[in-house]
Amino acid sequence: MFFSIGLAGVGLLMGIGMYFTTRLLLKGFVKYLKYNMSMVKGGMKHA
């Protein structure tokens, strides 16, 4: 009983952690795409 409650708690904490990790990775990926677009459009002039 206690083991299953503990696992449920760990799962909830992991879910919250993955939510914030996904948001951080998404922001980084968008910055990476914007950087690549600026390189394709203007080379090193706009970097």
Secondary structure, 3 states (H helix, E strand, C coil): CHHHHHHHHHHHHHHHHHHHHHHHHHHHHHHHHHHHHHHHHHCCCCC
